[in-house]
Amino acid sequence: MVLETLYFSAELFEAGPEQPFNSVDVFEFMAIHGYSIGKVQERVTAVLASAQGAKLMAVEVGAPLLKTERLVFEKRGFPLEFRIGYAHVPDGCFYVSSD
């Protein structure tokens, strides 16, 4: 189970009712608006599920979760996206990241 929250700058993206964020791929959406990804910074930590997180993810309070915080920069250097994700991996974890 994975739970993610994405944040975008309202100044960079103008998604109207005809094109809500949840109806298009994030990278496609960025390309439509003329942005190219330059680099990504990611931090991964182990955390315990809070009461709210446990309810949303259907796990027990205090269950171990993998928390990922990702900041995506446009090739000109300004931030495009901030994403926080929580993953419950009961049988272990395999994580791969590359530049």
C-alpha positions as CSV (number, residue, x, y, z in Angstrom):
1,M,0.0,0.0,0.0
2,V,1.3,3.4,-1.0
3,L,-0.1,6.8,0.0
4,E,1.3,9.9,-1.7
5,T,0.6,13.6,-1.5
6,L,1.9,15.9,-4.3
7,Y,2.3,19.7,-4.0
8,F,2.7,22.0,-7.0
9,S,3.1,25.8,-7.3
10,A,-0.1,27.4,-8.4
11,E,2.0,30.0,-10.2
12,L,3.5,27.4,-12.5
13,F,0.4,25.3,-13.3
14,E,-3.0,26.5,-14.2
15,A,-5.2,23.3,-14.0
16,G,-8.8,24.2,-14.7
17,P,-11.9,22.1,-14.1
18,E,-11.5,20.7,-17.6
19,Q,-8.2,19.2,-16.7
20,P,-7.9,18.2,-13.0
21,F,-4.5,17.0,-11.7
22,N,-5.8,13.4,-11.1
23,S,-6.7,12.9,-14.8
24,V,-3.2,13.1,-16.4
25,D,0.3,11.8,-15.7
26,V,2.3,14.2,-13.7
27,F,5.3,14.3,-16.1
28,E,2.9,14.6,-19.1
29,F,1.2,17.5,-17.3
30,M,4.6,19.2,-16.7
31,A,5.6,18.8,-20.4
32,I,2.2,20.2,-21.5
33,H,3.1,23.4,-19.6
34,G,6.6,23.6,-21.1
35,Y,8.7,22.3,-18.2
36,S,11.5,19.8,-18.3
37,I,12.8,17.9,-15.3
38,G,16.4,18.8,-14.5
39,K,17.1,16.9,-11.2
40,V,15.4,15.2,-8.3
41,Q,16.4,15.1,-4.7
42,E,14.9,12.3,-2.6
43,R,15.1,11.5,1.1
44,V,13.9,8.1,2.5
45,T,13.3,7.4,6.2
46,A,11.7,4.8,8.3
47,V,8.7,6.0,10.3
48,L,5.8,4.6,12.4
49,A,2.2,5.0,11.2
50,S,0.2,7.7,13.0
51,A,-3.5,7.1,13.9
52,Q,-4.6,9.0,10.7
53,G,-2.0,7.4,8.5
54,A,-2.9,3.9,9.8
55,K,-6.6,4.5,9.1
56,L,-5.9,5.7,5.5
57,M,-3.5,2.8,4.8
58,A,-5.5,0.1,6.6
59,V,-2.5,-0.8,8.9
60,E,-2.1,-0.8,12.6
61,V,-1.1,2.4,14.5
62,G,2.7,2.1,14.9
63,A,3.2,-0.1,11.8
64,P,6.6,0.5,10.1
65,L,6.4,2.7,7.0
66,L,8.9,3.9,4.5
67,K,8.6,7.7,4.1
68,T,9.8,9.3,0.9
69,E,10.2,13.0,0.4
70,R,11.0,14.0,-3.2
71,L,11.7,17.5,-4.6
72,V,11.7,17.8,-8.4
73,F,13.5,20.7,-10.0
74,E,13.0,22.1,-13.5
75,K,16.2,22.1,-15.6
76,R,16.5,25.9,-15.1
77,G,16.7,25.3,-11.3
78,F,13.3,26.1,-9.8
79,P,11.2,23.6,-7.9
80,L,8.3,22.0,-9.8
81,E,6.9,19.4,-7.4
82,F,7.2,18.3,-3.7
83,R,6.0,14.8,-3.0
84,I,5.6,13.0,0.3
85,G,4.9,9.3,0.1
86,Y,4.3,6.5,2.7
87,A,4.7,2.8,1.8
88,H,3.8,-0.2,3.9
89,V,6.0,-3.1,2.9
90,P,5.2,-6.0,5.2
91,D,7.6,-8.5,3.6
92,G,10.7,-6.3,3.2
93,C,11.7,-3.6,0.8
94,F,13.7,-3.3,-2.5
95,Y,14.4,0.4,-3.3
96,V,16.2,1.7,-6.4
97,S,17.1,5.3,-7.2
98,S,19.2,6.7,-10.0
99,D,20.2,10.1,-11.4
